[in-house]
Amino acid sequence: MNPIYNYGTDVLQSGQICLVHCLEHSAFLGVVLPWDNLYTLGLASASFSSLGLLETAPNCVRVNSRVKKVMGWADGFRDDDRGAWDRSYPVWLFDENEVP
């Protein structure tokens, strides 16, 4: 399952809990991850680079491959831009009965 999800009309904030519809009849609880600092959600040893997500980052973000970091929203997807409503967000899905 791809942890990058497009929410269409909603602008989400990191740490926000959401319901993600992944398949025709499946929905999962998820938390929106921050692009820049996974430590804020207790993922101290993980980064987007170590998880292999920078290579498949959506076009709505700017990635600096030299420092291996998401640098922010790309042109056309910033807060006041028309594309802000078509952003993709990294989401950690909880697909078990117990949430950590």
N, C-alpha and C positions, 0 to 999 in steps of 0.2 A: 504494500500500500504506500502511495506517495504521501509523505508528510507535508508537502506544500499544497495548500488548498486555496482555491479562489472563492471568495465569499460574495462576489458580485456587489450588491448594493450596500453592504455593511462595511464601515471602516472600523477595524478592531484594534485593540490595544494589547500589548504583551501582558501576559498573566490572566487575561480574560478567559473565562470558561465558556465553551460553546458546544453546540450540538452539531456534529458533522455528518452529513449524509454522504456515504461513500459509494454504496451500491444501491441498486434499485430498491431493495427492502432492508437495508442496513443503515443504522445510525450509531455513532459512537460519541461519547463524551470526550472532549479534548480541551487542551489549554494552549493558547496562542503563545509561541515562544518569541523572545526578543531576538532581533537580527544580530545584535552586537554583543550581548553578554548573557550566556546561558547560566552563568553562576547565580544570577538573581533568582533563578527558579530551582536552585539546588543541584545543578548539573556542572559541578566544579571541574570535572576532568574532560568534559565534552566541549567541542566547538563545531561550528558549521564545516570547517575544514576537515577536522578529524572524523566527522560523520559522513563526509563525501557529498555534502549538500551544496557546496560552492560551485561545483562543476555543473550542477543542474539548476542553479538559481534562476528564477523567472526573470523575464526582461523588465519587470517593474522595479528592480533594484539595481544599483551600481555596485559591481564587485571589483575590488582591487586585487588582482591575482598575485601581485608582487608581495603584498603583506597578508594575503589570504584573509580578507575581511570584507564584509558588506559595508559599503560607505554611505548608504542612504537610499532614498527613493530615486529612481531614474527620472529624467525629464519627461514630463507628461503625466507622472504619477504622484507628484508632490501634493501636499494637503489642499492647495487651492486649484490644482489642475483637474481637468475633466476626467482623466484616467484614474483619479484617486479612488473612484468607486469600482475600479476593475483591478485592484491590487490582489496579489497572492500573498498568503501568510504562511509561515512555518507553524505547524500544529503538532503537538504531541498527543497522539490518540490513546485513550484508555480502552483497550479491547478485552479486558478481563472484568470479572465481577468486583474485584477489589481495586480501589484507586490508591496508589502509593502516597 
